Structures are given as structure tokens and as C-alpha cells.
Amino acid sequence: MCEENKDTRVAVIGIIIEKNESAEKVNSILHEFGAYIIGRMGIPYRARGISIISIAVDAPQSAISALSGKLGRIDGVSVKAAFAKNY
């Protein structure tokens, strides 16, 4: 079992990309925060013309907020974060 880190939170960030041209900006920001990313899953939903990405992170609350905020300011991108209660 790994030691708890009280300075970080575990969260899942859901990202929906509605404009293909926004994907490069999303990837650039994810790379910037790569040290906090535990895992990533991307699904191109071609029938709707969107991409769905989920990111699992273990990071300080401020970093998760900064990541979500930067992604949310990109045109054509929607973002939501869900936090684990006890981690």
C-alpha cells in the first residue's frame, strides 16, 4: 500500500473536445501538467464529431484547478473534475 500524501488530491478530469482544432492546445496543456497525470483515456466519438478524454491525476488542489481552468478556457472544450473524498 502506498503512503498517503496529504498535500495532493486524487481526481478524474473529464474533457469533451467539440472542435478538432482545439485538440493540439489540449494536448499541450496536458503535457505541461504531465507530472501529475496517473493515466489517460481518449475516445474519438466519430458519430458525433467529438473527442472524449478522461484524465486521472494525483496533484495539489491548486494544480488540478489550474489544469481544469486552462482547459476550460479553450474554445470548443468542456471540462469537469471529480475528486476522491478521502485521497
C-alpha positions as CSV (number, residue, x, y, z in Angstrom):
1,M,0.0,0.0,0.0
2,C,1.4,3.4,-0.9
3,E,1.9,6.1,1.7
4,E,-0.8,8.8,1.7
5,N,0.2,12.2,0.6
6,K,-2.0,14.8,2.4
7,D,-0.8,17.6,0.1
8,T,-2.4,16.1,-3.0
9,R,-5.8,15.0,-4.2
10,V,-6.9,12.2,-6.5
11,A,-9.3,13.3,-9.2
12,V,-10.7,12.4,-12.6
13,I,-10.9,15.2,-15.2
14,G,-13.4,14.7,-18.0
15,I,-12.8,16.6,-21.2
16,I,-15.0,16.9,-24.2
17,I,-13.5,18.4,-27.4
18,E,-16.1,19.7,-29.8
19,K,-13.7,21.4,-32.2
20,N,-10.9,19.3,-33.7
21,E,-8.6,22.4,-34.0
22,S,-8.7,22.6,-30.2
23,A,-7.1,19.2,-29.7
24,E,-3.5,20.4,-30.1
25,K,-4.0,23.1,-27.4
26,V,-5.5,20.5,-25.1
27,N,-2.5,18.1,-25.6
28,S,-0.1,20.9,-25.0
29,I,-1.6,21.8,-21.6
30,L,-1.8,18.1,-20.6
31,H,1.9,17.8,-21.4
32,E,2.6,20.8,-19.2
33,F,0.9,19.0,-16.3
34,G,2.2,15.6,-17.2
35,A,3.9,15.1,-13.8
36,Y,0.5,14.8,-12.1
37,I,-1.2,12.5,-14.6
38,I,-1.7,8.9,-13.5
39,G,-3.4,7.8,-16.7
40,R,-5.3,9.0,-19.7
41,M,-8.0,7.5,-21.9
42,G,-9.1,9.1,-25.1
43,I,-12.1,8.1,-27.2
44,P,-12.8,9.7,-30.6
45,Y,-16.6,9.6,-31.0
46,R,-16.8,9.9,-34.8
47,A,-20.6,9.6,-35.0
48,R,-20.9,12.9,-33.1
49,G,-17.7,14.5,-34.3
50,I,-16.3,14.9,-30.8
51,S,-13.5,13.5,-28.7
52,I,-13.8,12.4,-25.1
53,I,-10.8,12.3,-22.8
54,S,-10.6,11.2,-19.2
55,I,-7.5,12.0,-17.1
56,A,-6.7,10.5,-13.7
57,V,-4.5,12.8,-11.6
58,D,-2.8,12.9,-8.2
59,A,-1.9,16.6,-7.7
60,P,-2.3,19.6,-5.3
61,Q,-5.8,21.1,-5.4
62,S,-4.3,24.3,-6.9
63,A,-2.7,22.3,-9.8
64,I,-6.0,20.5,-10.6
65,S,-7.8,23.8,-10.6
66,A,-5.2,25.4,-12.8
67,L,-5.3,22.5,-15.3
68,S,-9.1,22.5,-15.4
69,G,-9.2,26.2,-15.8
70,K,-6.7,26.3,-18.6
71,L,-8.5,23.6,-20.5
72,G,-11.9,25.2,-19.9
73,R,-10.7,28.4,-21.5
74,I,-10.0,26.7,-24.8
75,D,-12.8,27.4,-27.4
76,G,-14.8,24.2,-28.1
77,V,-13.6,22.4,-24.9
78,S,-15.8,21.4,-21.9
79,V,-14.2,20.3,-18.6
80,K,-15.3,18.9,-15.3
81,A,-13.3,17.5,-12.4
82,A,-14.5,14.9,-9.8
83,F,-12.5,14.4,-6.6
84,A,-12.0,11.3,-4.5
85,K,-13.4,12.0,-1.0
86,N,-10.6,10.6,1.1
87,Y,-7.5,10.8,-1.0
